Amino acid sequence: MRTDIFARLDREPVPPKIEVPRMTRTRLALFGGTSAFYLAVVVAVLLSTWLVTLDWKIMLFRPYQQWPELHAFLDYYVVLGQRGPTAVMVAAWLGWRSWRQHTLRPLLSLGAALLLLNVTVGAVKLGLGRLGPHYATQIGSAELFAGGDIFPSGHTANAVVTWGILAYLATTPRARRYLSALSAVVALGVGLTTVYLGTHWLSDVLLGWAAGLLILLALPWCEPVIAVVEAWILDRRDRIRERLRARSRLVPSLPVASGGPRLFPAPAAAEEPSRETVGVAASHARAARSRPSSDRLTA
C-alpha cells in the first residue's frame, strides 16, 4: 500500500460513502429569501425605480475610464465567468473525481446545474429582452423588451454555478467552507468586472447572483433524478461489458497452426498413391546387390 502523498491521486479500491446534501430547513429558508430578492430586483427594473437610476449613474460614470490601468487585467479575469472555459476546467476536475470514487454523481450534478442555468436564465433573458449599457437608446430608461439578452447577467450566474458546484460536491465540512468562500469571491469579482467594463448594468449582476444561487440551493431536489440516471448508465455499461466478454469467448485462444480450435472443419486430404519410405527403398537395393550372379544372369 502506498503511503506517500501521491497515493491520494490513486483510484480508491471501493466507492467511498458520500453524504448527499438534503433540502434542510436552512436551505429552504435561503431559497425563499433568495427568491424574494430575485423578484424584488425584477419588479424594480420593470417599474424603473431607483435601481434603474443607479444603473444609469454607474454607466455614465464609466469606471473603465476612471481606472484604465485595471482594464487589461480585468479583461482576462472576466473569463472566469464564461461558460465554455469554466465548464471545461471544472468538468475535467469532476471527471477525475468520478473516476477515482467510482461514481458519476459529480459529472451528473454539473450537467444538471448547467441545464437549469441555461433554461432559467435563458428564458428570463429572452423574455425581458433588455439592452446592455453600450446599446442603450434613452437615458433613464430600463431598456426592456428591446431585443436584448443581458438581464440577468449570464457571466455572473455562470460564475456562481460553475465554481459553486465545487463547494456543493465537497466531501468534508472544512473543504465546503473554503470552496464556498472561494467561489463567492470569484463570482463577486466577475459580476463587478462586467459592471466595470460596461457590458452589464448593476441590476443585471444582482439578478445574476440571485439566479446562480437559486440553482445551487435547488440541486438537492435533483438528487433523486441524478441517482436514477447514474444507475441507468452504469447498468448499460455492465451490459455492454458482458456482451463484449461473451464475444471474446468465441474467438479461438490459439492460432489454428498451433493446434488450436478451428472455426471451420478442415478439408479432407486428397488421396495420393502410396509411396515407400526412403529406408525401405534402401533395404531393397542392398538385397538386390547381395544376390548371386547366377540369379542375376537367370533373370
Secondary structure, DSSP 8 states (H G I E B T S, - for coil): ---SGGGGGS--SS----------HHHHHHHHHHHHHHHHHHHHHHTT-HHHHHHHHHHHH-HHHH-GGGHHHHHHHGGGG-HHHHHHHHHHHHHHHHHHHT-SHHHHHHHHHHHHHHHHHHHHHHHH----GGG--STT----SSS---SS-HHHHHHHHHHHHHHHT-SSHHHHHHHHHHHHHHHHHHHHHHHHHTSS-HHHHHHHHHHHHHHHHHGGGGHHHHHHHHHHHHHHHHHHHHHHHHHHHHS-SS-GGGT---SS-------------HHHHHHHHHHHHTS-HHHHHH-
